[in-house]
Amino acid sequence: MQTILGLMTRLTAENDRSKSFRYFTKLNPPNFYGEHDPAAALRWLREVQKKFDTLAIPVEFRVGFAMYLL
């Protein structure tokens, strides 16, 4: 029984992550192209942060989602 509950919990978490990622990408977050200008990097970071905050993306998903944009 505990195995089934553990599996259901994991599947629910994975489903939440997938849904969050789908919604995040629909907002067309900007890609980061490795610019050497610190101001450009900061603008990119702020823009991505706004997208995360708009969708209330959980903190534990944010690094993985941001890596997708690099």
C-alpha positions in Angstrom: 0.0 0.0 0.0 2.8 2.4 0.9 4.4 1.7 -2.5 1.3 2.6 -4.3 0.9 5.9 -2.3 4.6 6.7 -2.9 4.1 6.1 -6.7 1.0 8.2 -6.8 2.7 11.1 -4.9 5.7 11.0 -7.3 3.4 10.9 -10.4 1.4 13.8 -9.0 4.7 15.8 -8.5 5.9 15.0 -12.0 2.6 16.0 -13.4 2.7 19.3 -11.5 6.2 19.9 -12.9 5.1 19.1 -16.5 2.1 21.4 -16.2 4.1 24.2 -14.7 6.7 23.9 -17.4 4.1 23.9 -20.2 2.5 27.1 -18.8 6.0 28.7 -18.3 7.0 28.1 -21.9 3.7 29.5 -23.2 4.7 32.8 -21.7 7.7 32.8 -24.1 10.4 33.5 -21.6 13.6 34.9 -23.2 16.5 32.8 -24.0 19.9 33.7 -22.7 22.7 33.7 -25.3 25.7 34.1 -23.1 26.1 37.8 -23.4 29.1 39.2 -21.6 27.2 42.3 -20.5 26.3 42.0 -16.8 23.4 44.4 -17.4 21.9 42.2 -20.1 22.2 39.2 -17.9 20.5 41.0 -15.1 17.6 42.1 -17.4 17.3 38.4 -18.6 17.2 37.2 -15.0 14.5 39.8 -14.0 12.4 38.9 -17.0 12.5 35.2 -16.2 11.8 35.9 -12.5 8.7 37.8 -13.5 7.5 34.8 -15.5 8.1 32.5 -12.5 6.3 34.9 -10.2 3.4 35.3 -12.5 2.8 31.6 -12.6 3.8 31.0 -9.0 6.3 28.4 -10.1 7.6 26.5 -7.1 11.2 27.3 -6.1 12.3 23.7 -6.6 11.4 23.9 -10.3 12.9 27.2 -11.2 16.6 26.2 -11.7 15.6 23.4 -14.1 13.3 25.7 -16.0 15.9 28.4 -16.2 18.5 25.9 -17.5 16.2 25.2 -20.4 16.6 28.9 -21.5 20.4 28.8 -21.6 
